[in-house]
Amino acid sequence: MKTDNNPGVGSVALMRNLYLTFRANIIDRVIEGTPNDARFYVGYVGWRPGELRSEIDRGLWSVVTADIETVFRKDTDGLWEELLQQSRRIRAGDSPAYAAALAGDFSSSNLPPR
């Protein structure tokens, strides 16, 4: 959900003004108060420690820099292709450790200065 205020306990800040929650009471509050400021996704994926980094290193995932405008973009025509182009630019110039860090895996990253 996109908000200027932390929606409360049970929410995780993903980036400035963007939160993730699994709590039904928070989801209900968002639907009732600001339904146009949320995107709803169903599903779950999880990794063991180091598994996501290994998959990124093997090229199984593309990594792009998070952007709140992209997350809440109303017109999604061409979005997939744009994201693939961004990921190719990142992957072509960055180390696997940097790509893993972009994906949020800082567990064993020792990144050089950029």
Backbone as CSV, one residue per row, in Angstrom:
resi,resn,N_x,N_y,N_z,CA_x,CA_y,CA_z,C_x,C_y,C_z
1,MET,0.837,-1.169,0.000,0.000,0.000,0.000,0.880,1.229,0.000
2,LYS,0.414,2.260,-0.639,1.144,3.521,-0.740,0.515,4.481,0.256
3,THR,1.302,4.962,1.183,0.765,5.849,2.201,1.857,6.736,2.754
4,ASP,1.476,7.904,3.235,2.435,8.797,3.889,2.602,8.443,5.357
5,ASN,1.733,7.590,5.861,1.768,7.206,7.268,1.963,5.712,7.389
6,ASN,2.760,5.297,8.370,2.924,3.875,8.631,1.566,3.303,9.010
7,PRO,1.110,2.274,8.308,-0.209,1.732,8.592,-0.320,1.005,9.924
8,GLY,0.785,0.779,10.612,0.696,0.221,11.943,1.438,-1.088,12.126
9,VAL,1.290,-1.625,13.339,1.916,-2.888,13.687,1.424,-3.959,12.729
10,GLY,2.329,-4.791,12.259,1.964,-5.825,11.315,2.249,-5.426,9.878
11,SER,2.842,-4.245,9.697,3.216,-3.776,8.372,4.724,-3.649,8.311
12,VAL,5.268,-3.838,7.118,6.704,-3.751,6.900,6.952,-2.653,5.879
13,ALA,7.831,-1.720,6.204,8.189,-0.673,5.254,9.115,-1.258,4.195
14,LEU,8.687,-1.213,2.935,9.513,-1.703,1.841,10.401,-0.593,1.292
15,MET,9.868,0.603,1.294,10.592,1.800,0.898,9.781,2.989,1.397
16,ARG,10.255,4.195,1.194,9.539,5.375,1.694,8.112,5.384,1.142
17,ASN,7.148,5.464,2.027,5.719,5.534,1.708,5.149,4.272,1.066
18,LEU,5.842,3.136,1.174,5.335,1.886,0.625,5.465,0.796,1.682
19,TYR,4.342,0.145,1.993,4.303,-0.844,3.056,3.681,-2.141,2.572
20,LEU,4.077,-3.214,3.222,3.544,-4.539,2.963,2.889,-5.029,4.247
21,THR,1.719,-5.627,4.108,1.065,-6.196,5.277,0.350,-7.484,4.905
22,PHE,0.240,-8.352,5.886,-0.511,-9.597,5.746,-1.699,-9.603,6.699
23,ARG,-1.820,-8.581,7.506,-2.853,-8.529,8.535,-4.204,-8.122,7.954
24,ALA,-5.212,-8.948,8.190,-6.542,-8.712,7.634,-7.128,-7.384,8.103
25,ASN,-6.919,-7.007,9.371,-7.518,-5.764,9.869,-6.918,-4.538,9.174
26,ILE,-5.647,-4.593,8.841,-5.015,-3.472,8.137,-5.508,-3.437,6.688
27,ILE,-5.596,-4.602,6.066,-6.098,-4.671,4.686,-7.524,-4.135,4.625
28,ASP,-8.370,-4.524,5.582,-9.743,-4.019,5.635,-9.762,-2.505,5.774
29,ARG,-8.897,-1.967,6.632,-8.840,-0.516,6.850,-8.431,0.210,5.566
30,VAL,-7.487,-0.352,4.821,-7.044,0.257,3.560,-8.178,0.215,2.540
31,ILE,-8.846,-0.920,2.418,-9.952,-1.054,1.469,-11.051,-0.042,1.775
32,GLU,-11.355,0.141,3.047,-12.417,1.062,3.440,-12.006,2.519,3.290
33,GLY,-10.753,2.836,3.595,-10.331,4.233,3.628,-9.683,4.750,2.360
34,THR,-8.831,3.972,1.743,-8.086,4.443,0.573,-7.894,3.303,-0.431
35,PRO,-8.978,2.795,-0.995,-8.863,1.632,-1.881,-8.028,1.886,-3.135
36,ASN,-7.947,3.132,-3.591,-7.185,3.437,-4.799,-5.693,3.602,-4.535
37,ASP,-5.292,3.520,-3.284,-3.881,3.660,-2.922,-3.266,2.322,-2.555
38,ALA,-3.852,1.235,-3.029,-3.340,-0.085,-2.676,-3.372,-1.004,-3.897
39,ARG,-2.468,-1.943,-3.879,-2.478,-3.044,-4.843,-2.511,-4.311,-4.011
40,PHE,-3.305,-5.260,-4.449,-3.467,-6.487,-3.697,-2.900,-7.648,-4.498
41,TYR,-2.054,-8.432,-3.857,-1.429,-9.588,-4.480,-1.682,-10.798,-3.600
42,VAL,-1.938,-11.920,-4.219,-2.177,-13.147,-3.481,-1.083,-14.137,-3.862
43,GLY,-0.516,-14.782,-2.866,0.515,-15.771,-3.108,1.660,-15.587,-2.135
44,TYR,2.565,-16.499,-2.177,3.706,-16.449,-1.271,4.876,-17.162,-1.918
45,VAL,6.032,-16.615,-1.755,7.262,-17.289,-2.154,8.284,-17.008,-1.057
46,GLY,9.075,-17.990,-0.741,10.080,-17.818,0.301,11.349,-18.565,-0.065
47,TRP,12.439,-18.161,0.540,13.726,-18.779,0.259,14.439,-19.115,1.554
48,ARG,15.232,-20.160,1.499,16.136,-20.472,2.606,17.273,-19.457,2.562
49,PRO,18.014,-19.282,3.654,19.136,-18.333,3.637,20.100,-18.631,2.478
50,GLY,20.393,-17.612,1.690,21.323,-17.738,0.577,20.709,-18.250,-0.712
51,GLU,19.483,-18.777,-0.653,18.869,-19.370,-1.842,18.538,-18.312,-2.899
52,LEU,17.971,-17.185,-2.503,17.646,-16.135,-3.468,18.917,-15.607,-4.123
53,ARG,19.945,-15.386,-3.332,21.205,-14.890,-3.893,21.751,-15.870,-4.928
54,SER,21.685,-17.142,-4.640,22.140,-18.163,-5.578,21.325,-18.118,-6.865
55,GLU,20.021,-17.947,-6.751,19.166,-17.884,-7.933,19.457,-16.633,-8.760
56,ILE,19.721,-15.518,-8.102,20.085,-14.291,-8.822,21.418,-14.486,-9.535
57,ASP,22.391,-15.070,-8.832,23.708,-15.327,-9.431,23.594,-16.221,-10.667
58,ARG,22.644,-17.141,-10.666,22.456,-18.054,-11.797,21.596,-17.435,-12.896
59,GLY,21.133,-16.196,-12.696,20.341,-15.508,-13.709,18.884,-15.908,-13.751
60,LEU,18.383,-16.522,-12.671,16.986,-16.958,-12.653,16.021,-15.817,-12.328
61,TRP,16.540,-14.736,-11.744,15.727,-13.575,-11.395,16.352,-12.334,-11.999
62,SER,15.527,-11.404,-12.397,15.988,-10.092,-12.827,15.789,-9.136,-11.670
63,VAL,16.718,-8.210,-11.518,16.677,-7.271,-10.406,16.653,-5.857,-10.957
64,VAL,15.712,-5.051,-10.478,15.649,-3.643,-10.852,15.497,-2.816,-9.584
65,THR,15.864,-1.563,-9.676,15.724,-0.652,-8.550,14.240,-0.368,-8.328
66,ALA,13.808,-0.428,-7.083,12.402,-0.197,-6.745,12.020,1.256,-7.002
67,ASP,10.810,1.433,-7.497,10.284,2.761,-7.789,8.791,2.754,-7.495
68,ILE,8.356,3.600,-6.577,6.957,3.591,-6.139,6.002,3.934,-7.280
69,GLU,6.431,4.791,-8.201,5.567,5.130,-9.336,5.340,3.914,-10.233
70,THR,6.341,3.066,-10.375,6.191,1.852,-11.173,5.262,0.869,-10.475
71,VAL,5.407,0.724,-9.171,4.578,-0.213,-8.406,3.098,0.132,-8.540
72,PHE,2.771,1.427,-8.546,1.374,1.848,-8.590,0.951,2.411,-9.947
73,ARG,1.708,2.126,-10.952,1.409,2.618,-12.302,0.047,2.102,-12.759
74,LYS,-0.799,3.016,-13.209,-2.156,2.626,-13.626,-2.143,1.931,-14.986
75,ASP,-1.416,2.475,-15.945,-1.345,1.876,-17.278,-0.151,0.931,-17.316
76,THR,-0.413,-0.347,-17.286,0.672,-1.331,-17.234,1.047,-1.878,-18.613
77,ASP,0.464,-1.319,-19.679,0.843,-1.743,-21.032,2.330,-1.483,-21.240
78,GLY,3.055,-2.497,-21.630,4.486,-2.360,-21.894,5.365,-2.394,-20.662
79,LEU,4.762,-2.504,-19.478,5.550,-2.464,-18.246,6.548,-3.618,-18.164
80,TRP,6.115,-4.821,-18.489,6.997,-5.986,-18.404,8.243,-5.779,-19.268
81,GLU,8.044,-5.312,-20.491,9.163,-5.088,-21.394,10.104,-4.016,-20.852
82,GLU,9.554,-2.941,-20.288,10.382,-1.879,-19.698,11.218,-2.418,-18.542
83,LEU,10.605,-3.227,-17.688,11.333,-3.784,-16.551,12.436,-4.730,-17.011
84,LEU,12.180,-5.506,-18.049,13.222,-6.382,-18.589,14.395,-5.569,-19.126
85,GLN,14.113,-4.465,-19.807,15.191,-3.608,-20.318,16.010,-3.027,-19.164
86,GLN,15.347,-2.581,-18.108,16.059,-2.054,-16.931,16.933,-3.127,-16.312
87,SER,16.420,-4.348,-16.211,17.187,-5.409,-15.562,18.403,-5.778,-16.395
88,ARG,18.309,-5.727,-17.715,19.462,-6.024,-18.569,20.549,-4.990,-18.365
89,ARG,20.155,-3.715,-18.232,21.156,-2.663,-18.001,21.854,-2.879,-16.669
90,ILE,21.091,-3.234,-15.642,21.694,-3.467,-14.328,22.577,-4.696,-14.379
91,ARG,22.075,-5.783,-14.937,22.810,-7.033,-14.946,24.092,-6.907,-15.771
92,ALA,24.059,-6.130,-16.846,25.229,-6.010,-17.708,26.383,-5.309,-17.005
93,GLY,26.098,-4.399,-16.075,27.169,-3.620,-15.477,27.463,-3.885,-14.019
94,ASP,26.676,-4.711,-13.364,26.829,-4.878,-11.923,27.210,-6.300,-11.541
95,SER,27.884,-6.396,-10.432,28.299,-7.703,-9.924,27.102,-8.459,-9.354
96,PRO,27.195,-9.783,-9.242,26.107,-10.553,-8.618,25.831,-10.107,-7.179
97,ALA,26.880,-9.700,-6.451,26.669,-9.247,-5.068,25.822,-7.981,-5.038
98,TYR,26.066,-7.076,-5.988,25.282,-5.850,-6.046,23.835,-6.160,-6.412
99,ALA,23.641,-7.056,-7.376,22.288,-7.458,-7.761,21.557,-8.082,-6.581
100,ALA,22.252,-8.908,-5.794,21.634,-9.528,-4.624,21.257,-8.462,-3.598
101,ALA,22.125,-7.481,-3.411,21.829,-6.407,-2.459,20.624,-5.605,-2.926
102,LEU,20.505,-5.353,-4.224,19.330,-4.658,-4.740,18.066,-5.432,-4.439
103,ALA,18.183,-6.747,-4.408,17.018,-7.596,-4.118,16.761,-7.710,-2.624
104,GLY,17.603,-7.056,-1.803,17.380,-7.073,-0.367,18.156,-8.130,0.365
105,ASP,19.056,-8.843,-0.297,19.854,-9.886,0.350,21.194,-9.297,0.768
106,PHE,21.244,-8.770,1.989,22.461,-8.170,2.502,23.193,-9.113,3.442
107,SER,22.760,-10.368,3.520,23.280,-11.306,4.506,24.775,-11.517,4.406
108,SER,25.312,-11.547,3.198,26.748,-11.779,3.092,27.378,-10.859,2.041
109,SER,26.724,-9.732,1.787,27.238,-8.809,0.793,28.398,-8.003,1.351
110,ASN,29.445,-7.926,0.584,30.567,-7.054,0.889,30.795,-6.263,-0.385
111,LEU,30.019,-5.177,-0.532,29.987,-4.456,-1.785,31.089,-3.411,-1.861
112,PRO,31.733,-3.293,-3.038,32.714,-2.233,-3.225,32.005,-0.902,-3.339
113,PRO,32.697,0.209,-3.050,32.062,1.525,-3.208,31.716,1.772,-4.667
114,ARG,30.623,2.501,-4.906,30.198,2.807,-6.285,30.416,4.257,-6.575
